[in-house]
Amino acid sequence: MGDNKKKRILYFMPDNPFSNQAGNLTRAKQLLTYFEQHETALEIDFLSCLYWDQSSVKLFKNTYPNVNLNIFDIYSNKGNRLKYLVEDKIPRLIHKAINKPQISLLTPIIIKRIKSLLQGKSYDIIVISYSTWGALIAQLSQFNAYTIIDTHDFMTLQHLKGKTCFDVGEAFKEEMKILSLYDEIWTYSIEERFIYEQFVKKKVTLLPVSVSDSKTVHNHEKKIDILYVASDNIHNSESMMWFIDNVLPFLPLYKIHVVGKICTRIPDHPQLIKVGIIEDLDMYYADAKITICPMLSGTGIKIKILESLCHGLPVVTTQRGVDGLVNKINNGCVVANDEIHFARAIIDLLEDNVFYTRQSDYARVFYKSFYASEYEKRILDSVFLDAKSI
């Protein structure tokens, strides 16, 4: 494994981890932090391509000084029209006509650029994020590495939303075929683990996704009644519009602090305090009494729910909000699937101290029982530090 005996790891995550506060990027930063903490045993190449600028490159290098950052461009310069047609557009159209991808985002020019960037490298373990990029592993067989797909989400369901020309059967078959290319499949959702285990005969690992050790200060004065944290994807924006239109009229006495890029996707409202992107979410969790997660659709586990439970904050959510959790009851989540019960659950938590305390205790116990950082660390250590893992 080289002169320094380090394991060589390639970690591919297309999105800049600092581009927003979405749950998938929270997860990416946690994994990068793990790699940074074990730099004496691991040599890491981080491969990425989306949403980078000079300031974010500098931030990355300052945050993870021992992780080698490699950025490639997925877009072609159209200034030389002939070169663009020959190298990018025509091969892409041929690739699409032959393969008819439903979920894969790979194109011939992307594959060419990645292979060029990795030329002369060698790896013991390769981790690729998303099944939408997962077919890339077939192009990296020369490394003879142990391969892991970090699924993040069930992409067949994710891509179904809002698409009219979408073949669900073909997409599902494509996704399962991509997952089968790997030695190990990571998922964070108990339901997705069940699906993958039924259709792919490879090792499926349920990662507990610890968020961070709770920094909640007991007896701290709570200045925020209701907190909502979300990115700007279509599931969050449609769900929040449902909340604004249907639930908020039942809560005339309360204001909701909204944190994250979701603020750009929802209208102004006298009961909404739109905070936007912030540096320190822990500060807002410490100040909040409860959080909400009004999900009408979506897949996978919701990181914002785990963050709330970690801080002992009860969450009012829907059935979709508890998707992925290993336990659906007595976990700090109050589930309500219509506007009246959703509003009633919020009011009960804010006005009934006994009910609030019970749900807060459920939250802390549930998180510590299934998602404490030691459980995740144990799995990551077995993959990256165990001498027998490759």
N, C-alpha and C positions, 0 to 999 in steps of 0.2 A: 504493500500500500504506500510505496514511496519512501524516501529517506527519513521523513519525519514521522512515519507510521500513522499519520492522520488518515481518517476515512474521507474520501473525496465525495462531496454531495453536490448534485445539481438540483436546484429548486427553481421551478418555473411558475411564476404567478404573473399573468399578463398585466394586471392593474398595479399602478403605483400605490403602495400601501398607505401613503399619506394623502391620497387624493380626496378621500372623504372618510366618514365614520361608519360606513356600512359594516355589517357584521362579518362579511367575508374578509374584509381588510383588517378588522380587529384580529381575526384568526391568523392572518398572514403575519401581522406584526408579532403576535405571540410566538409563532414558529421561528421567525427571524431572531427574536430575543433569545429563544432557547439555543439557537445555533451560536449566537454571539457569546452566550454564557459558557459554551463548550468549545471555544475556539482552539484550545490546546489539543483537543481530540479530533476536531472536525475541520475540514477545509471546504468552505462553502462558495459556490458560484450561484448567484441569484440572477435569473434571466427574466426580463420583463420588457414591455413594449408600449403600454398605454398611459397617457396622462402625465408624462414627465416634463419637467422644465428644469432650468438651472438651479432654482432654489430648492426644489424637491430632491434633486441629485445631491446637493450639498447637505440637506437635512438627513438623507439616507446615510451618507458616508459618515456624518457626525454621530448618528445614532447606532450604526452597525459598522464600526471601523474595520472589523475583521471579516466582513462579508464582501466578496468581490461582486460588484454590480456590473451587469452586462445588459445594455439596452439596445434593442434593434427596432427599426422602423417598419411598420406594416404597410405604410403607404408609399407609393411610387411617385417620383417626380414626373409630371406630365409635360414638362417643358420640352423634352425631346419626345415628340409624339410617336415616332417610329419605334424608338427603344421601349417606350411604355407599352405599345401594342404587342411587340414581340416578346418582351420579358415578363409582362404582367397580365394584361387584359386577355389576350388570346389563350395563353395557358390556363388562366383561371376559368374561362368559359368552357374550354375543353374538359377541364377537371370537373366542373359542375355538371356538364352534360353526361359524362361517363359515370361519375360516382353518385350523382343526385343526392348530395348531403342534406339531411333535414336539420341536424344540429351542429355539425362540425364547422368550425370557422377557419380551418387551415386552407391555405392556397399554395400553389407551387412556389410563388415568390417568397412567401413567409418561410416555407420549408427550406428553400435555398439559402436564405439569409441566416436562419438559425444554424444550419449545418456549417456554413462558412464561419460563423462566430465561434462554434465549438470545435473547429478543426484543430487537431493536435492535442485535445484535452483527453482526460480519462476520468471515469467516475466509478465509484463503488455502489452508490445509491442514487437513483433519479426520482424526484417527486414532481409530478405534473399536476397543476390545479385545473379542475373542470373537465368534464367529459367533452365539452365543446372544443377543447384543445387537445384532448387525450390521444387522438390518432397520431400525434407527433411522435409517440414512443416507437412506432413502427419504423421511423426514420433514424432512430438512435440505437439500433440493435448492435452496432459495432462496439459499443461500450461494455456489453455483456454485464450490465449492472443489475442490481436488485431494483425492481421498478414498483412505484407506488402512485396510484391516482388519488389525489385529494379531491373528492367529488364536490364538496361544498353544498351542492343542490342536485335534485333529480331533474335534469335538464329537459327531459321530454315534457314534463308538466310545466316547467318554466316557460318553454317556447310555445306551448299551446295557447297561452294568454294573448289575446288580441290578434291572432293570426287566422286568416281565412283559408289560405292554401297550405295546409299542414297535415301531413299524413301521420297520425299518431302511431299507427302500427309500425310503419317504416322507421319513425324516429326512435321508438322503443327498441326495435331490433338493432338499429345503428348504435344506440347508447350501450346496450348490453354487449355488443361486439367489441366496442371500444374498451369497456371495462375488462373484458376477458383478455386483453392484451397484456395486462399487468399481473405482477406477482401478488400484489396486495391492494385492496380497495379500502380507502378511509371514508367513513361517513360519520355524521354527528347525530343522525336521526334514527330512532329505534324502528320506525316504519320503513325507512329506506334500507336499513340493514336487512330487514325481512325480505324485501323485494330483491335486493342484490344476491342474497344467499340462495334464493329459489332459482334464479336464472343464470347465475355466473358461478362456475365451480372454481373459484379462487378464494383466497383468504380475505374475509371481510372483517375489518376492525372498526368497532364502535368507539370513537374517541369521545371522552367526556367533556371536552371543550370548557376548560376552566377559563374564566374571564380575568380575574385578579383576586387577590385576597381582599376581603372587605375592609374598607377604610372608614366605615360608618362610625361616627362618634356617638356613643349612647348619651342620652339626655341633651343632645344637640337640638337647639330650637329649629323647628321645621317652618321655613318661610314660604314653601311652595306646596300648595294643596295637591295639584295634579301635574305630573310630568309626562311628556311624550317625546321619545327619542326615535328618530327614523331617518333613513336615507331617502333618496328621491325616486325609488323604483315605482312602477305602475301599481303594484299590489298595495304599497303603503299609501300612495296618493288617492287611489279609489277608496280604500278603507277609511282614510281620514275624512274624505268628503262625505262618506256615509255618516261618520260620527258628527261632523259639523251640522249636517242637514237634519239628522234624525235624533241624535242623543243630546246635543248641546242645548236645545230648547228646554229640556227637562232639568237643566243645571244652571239656572239663572244666577245663582249666588257664587258660582265658582269660576275661576280663570284657569286656563291650561297653559303651562310653559311648554313651548315646542322647540326642540333642539335638533339640529341636523339639517341636511340639504332638503328635507321635506318642506321646509319653510318656503322654498322657491316654487313649490308645486301646489300650494294651497292659498286660498284668498285671505286677505286681511279680515279680521273679525274682532269685535270689541272684547270678546272673552278669550282670545288667543294672544299670548305674549310670544312673539316669534323671535327666538334667540339666535337661530342660525348655527353655524359651526363654531364649536368652542374647543379650547385646548384641554380643559380638565373636566371630564364628565363626572368624576367622583365628587366634585364640589356640588354639582346639581343633585346627584343622588343623595348626598348627605343632607341637603336642604329640603328634599321632597318627602311628602307623606306617603303618596302612592304613585304608581305609574299606570298608564293605560297602553293597550296594544290591540286596537280594533282591527283585526284581520278578517277580511272577507275571502281572500284567496292567498296563495303562496305555498311554498314547499319548504321542508327542512325545519331545523330548529331555529328559533329566533334568539339571536345573541342578546338583544336588548332585554328580553325576558330573563335570561340568565343573569345579566348584570343587575337587574332589579332584585332578583331573589338573593343574589350574593350579598347585597346591601340590606337584606331583611325588609325590602319594600314589597308589600302586596301589589299584585298586578290584576287589573280588570281586563279581561281579554275574551275572545271568542273561542270556539272549538278549534279553529285554524291556528290560534295562537299557541295552543299547547301541543301542536303537532311536533313530533320529534322527541319530546320529553319522555324519559323512561317511566315516569309515573304521572298519571293525569289527575290524581286527587290528593288532597292534603299536602299541597306543594307550594302554597302561597299564591296560586292563581285562582281568581274567582271568575268562573266561566259564565258568560251570558251571551246569548245569540240573537237577541232582539233589542231594540232601542230602549224599551221600558225597563227591562231587567238589567241592561247595561248601566243605565243611569241609576237605578236603584242600588246596584252593587257599589257604585262609587259613593253614593250618599251614605250607605250603611257603613262603609269603611271609614269615612271621614267623621261620622257622627256617633258611631258605636265603638267605644274604646275596647270593650271586651272582644268584640268581633275582630277589630283591627289587630289587637295584640295576638290573638290566636293565629290569624293569617300570617302575621309577621314572623311568629315562631315557626310556623310551617315552612316558610320561605327559607329561613336560615338552616333548619335541620335538613330539608330536602337538598339544598345546594351542597352542604357539607357531606351529605351521605353519598351523593352521586357525581358531583362536579368539582370537588375540591382539587386544587392544583396537583396534589400528590398523585392522584389517579392518572391524570394526563401525563405527568412526568414519568411515571412508571412505564407507560406504553412507549413514549418517545425514547427513553433510555434503552428499552429492549430492542428498538429498531436501529438506533444510531450509535449506541455506545457498546452494546453487547458484542463481544468478539465473534459470536456465532451467528450474528444477524445477517451476514452476507457470505 
